[in-house]
Amino acid sequence: MKMVDVGAKPKTERVAVATALLRMLPATRERILAGKVEKGDVLAAARLAGIMAAKRTPDFVPLCHPIALSGVEVTLEPVAQGLSIRATVRTVDRTGVEMEALTSACAAALTVYDMCKSVDRGMVMEAVQLEHKSGGRSGTWERGSQPPEAPTKRARKRAKR
C-alpha cells in the first residue's frame, strides 16, 4: 500500500458534489423543519458537521491526501421521503475533492440521525453518491452524462493483484 505521489501534478481548481438521502417519517421531517427537536437546530448542526467532516477527511480515509479546501457548502432540502443532502467542496490543489464531498454528505446525514434518533430510530441513510467532479487531468464528470467507463489497463492490473 502506498499514498499516490501527486507532487508533480499542477495545482488546478477542483470541485466535487456529493449527495445523500436520509429517509425518515414525515412527522420527523416536519419536526426538524419546525425547529422542534430537543437537541436544537438540526439543519444548522448538520451543515456544520458536513463542513467539519470535509476538512477532516484524511483522518478517516486511509491514504487520502490532506488538501487545503477553499470552500465547502452543505445544503439540506426537504423531500417527500425525508431530507436530501448536497455537499459541494472546492480546492485549488493537485488532487480532487471527491472523498471530501462524500464524507461531508455522510457526516451531515449522521448528524441528523443522531439528533433525531430519539423520535425516529428507523431513519435510513442511502443513495450516497458523487454527482459531479471537475478539474485535474481527467476533466469533468457528471452523473448520468456518460456511459460507464471500461476499466483502464492500470485498473485491470491492480484487480489481478
C-alpha positions as CSV (number, residue, x, y, z in Angstrom):
1,M,0.0,0.0,0.0
2,K,1.2,3.5,-0.7
3,M,-0.1,7.0,-1.0
4,V,-0.1,8.2,-4.6
5,D,2.5,10.8,-5.3
6,V,0.8,13.9,-6.6
7,G,3.8,16.2,-6.2
8,A,4.4,16.6,-10.0
9,K,0.8,17.4,-10.8
10,P,-0.1,21.0,-11.4
11,K,-2.5,22.8,-9.0
12,T,-5.8,23.3,-10.7
13,E,-9.3,24.3,-9.5
14,R,-11.2,21.2,-8.5
15,V,-14.8,20.8,-7.5
16,A,-16.8,17.8,-6.3
17,V,-20.5,17.5,-5.4
18,A,-21.9,14.5,-3.5
19,T,-25.5,13.8,-2.4
20,A,-27.2,11.6,0.1
21,L,-30.8,10.9,1.1
22,L,-31.9,10.4,4.6
23,R,-35.3,8.7,4.7
24,M,-37.5,9.3,7.7
25,L,-41.0,9.5,8.9
26,P,-42.9,12.6,7.6
27,A,-43.5,13.6,11.3
28,T,-39.8,13.6,11.9
29,R,-39.1,15.8,8.8
30,E,-41.8,18.2,9.9
31,R,-40.4,18.3,13.4
32,I,-36.9,19.2,12.0
33,L,-38.4,21.9,9.8
34,A,-40.4,23.4,12.6
35,G,-37.3,23.6,14.9
36,K,-39.0,21.3,17.4
37,V,-36.1,18.8,18.0
38,E,-34.9,18.7,21.6
39,K,-31.2,18.8,20.8
40,G,-31.5,22.1,18.8
41,D,-31.3,23.3,15.2
42,V,-30.8,20.1,13.3
43,L,-30.2,21.7,9.9
44,A,-27.5,24.1,11.2
45,A,-25.8,21.3,13.1
46,A,-25.8,19.0,10.0
47,R,-24.4,21.8,7.8
48,L,-21.6,22.4,10.3
49,A,-20.8,18.7,10.7
50,G,-20.6,18.4,6.9
51,I,-18.1,21.3,6.7
52,M,-16.0,19.9,9.6
53,A,-16.0,16.4,8.1
54,A,-14.8,17.6,4.7
55,K,-11.9,19.3,6.4
56,R,-11.0,16.1,8.4
57,T,-11.4,13.5,5.6
58,P,-7.8,12.3,5.7
59,D,-8.3,11.4,9.4
60,F,-11.0,8.9,8.4
61,V,-10.0,7.7,4.9
62,P,-6.6,6.0,4.8
63,L,-4.2,7.2,2.0
64,C,-6.4,10.3,1.3
65,H,-4.2,13.4,0.8
66,P,-4.7,16.3,3.2
67,I,-5.6,19.3,1.0
68,A,-6.4,22.9,1.5
69,L,-10.1,23.4,0.9
70,S,-11.2,26.8,-0.5
71,G,-14.8,26.2,0.1
72,V,-17.4,23.8,1.5
73,E,-21.2,24.2,1.1
74,V,-23.7,21.8,2.6
75,T,-27.4,22.1,1.9
76,L,-30.3,20.0,3.3
77,E,-33.6,20.2,1.5
78,P,-36.9,18.6,2.5
79,V,-38.2,15.9,0.1
80,A,-41.2,13.6,0.3
81,Q,-39.0,10.7,1.7
82,G,-37.1,12.9,4.3
83,L,-34.1,15.1,3.6
84,S,-31.9,15.4,0.6
85,I,-28.3,16.4,1.4
86,R,-25.9,18.1,-1.1
87,A,-22.2,18.8,-0.3
88,T,-20.1,20.9,-2.7
89,V,-16.3,21.1,-2.0
90,R,-13.7,23.3,-3.8
91,T,-10.0,23.5,-3.8
92,V,-7.1,24.7,-5.9
93,D,-4.7,21.8,-5.4
94,R,-3.0,18.7,-7.0
95,T,-5.7,16.2,-6.3
96,G,-9.5,16.1,-6.3
97,V,-12.0,16.5,-3.5
98,E,-14.4,13.7,-4.2
99,M,-13.7,12.0,-0.9
100,E,-14.2,15.2,1.0
101,A,-17.6,15.8,-0.7
102,L,-18.7,12.2,0.0
103,T,-17.5,12.4,3.6
104,S,-19.3,15.7,4.1
105,A,-22.6,14.3,2.9
106,C,-22.3,11.3,5.1
107,A,-21.5,13.3,8.2
108,A,-24.4,15.7,7.7
109,A,-26.8,12.7,7.4
110,L,-25.3,11.0,10.5
111,T,-25.7,14.3,12.4
112,V,-29.4,14.4,11.6
113,Y,-29.8,10.8,12.6
114,D,-28.0,11.5,15.9
115,M,-30.2,14.5,16.7
116,C,-33.4,12.8,15.8
117,K,-32.9,9.1,16.8
118,S,-35.0,9.6,19.9
119,V,-38.1,10.1,17.8
120,D,-37.3,8.0,14.7
121,R,-34.8,5.2,15.0
122,G,-35.9,3.8,11.6
123,M,-34.2,6.6,9.6
124,V,-32.2,5.2,6.6
125,M,-29.2,6.9,5.1
126,E,-29.0,5.9,1.4
127,A,-28.0,6.9,-2.1
128,V,-24.7,8.4,-1.1
129,Q,-23.1,9.2,-4.4
130,L,-20.8,11.5,-6.4
131,E,-22.8,13.8,-8.7
132,H,-20.1,15.9,-10.2
133,K,-16.3,16.4,-10.3
134,S,-14.3,18.8,-12.3
135,G,-10.7,19.8,-12.6
136,G,-7.5,17.8,-13.0
137,R,-6.2,15.6,-15.8
138,S,-9.5,13.7,-16.1
139,G,-11.6,16.8,-16.6
140,T,-15.3,17.0,-15.8
141,W,-17.5,14.1,-14.9
142,E,-21.3,14.3,-14.3
143,R,-23.5,11.5,-13.1
144,G,-25.7,10.2,-15.9
145,S,-23.9,12.2,-18.7
146,Q,-21.5,9.5,-19.8
147,P,-21.7,5.7,-20.2
148,P,-19.7,3.7,-17.6
149,E,-16.1,3.6,-18.5
150,A,-14.3,0.4,-19.2
151,P,-11.6,-0.4,-16.7
152,T,-8.2,1.1,-17.6
153,K,-5.2,-1.1,-18.2
154,R,-3.9,0.1,-14.8
155,A,-7.1,-0.8,-13.0
156,R,-7.2,-4.2,-14.6
157,K,-3.6,-4.8,-13.5
158,R,-4.4,-3.7,-9.9
159,A,-7.5,-6.0,-9.8
160,K,-5.4,-9.0,-10.6
161,R,-3.2,-8.5,-7.5
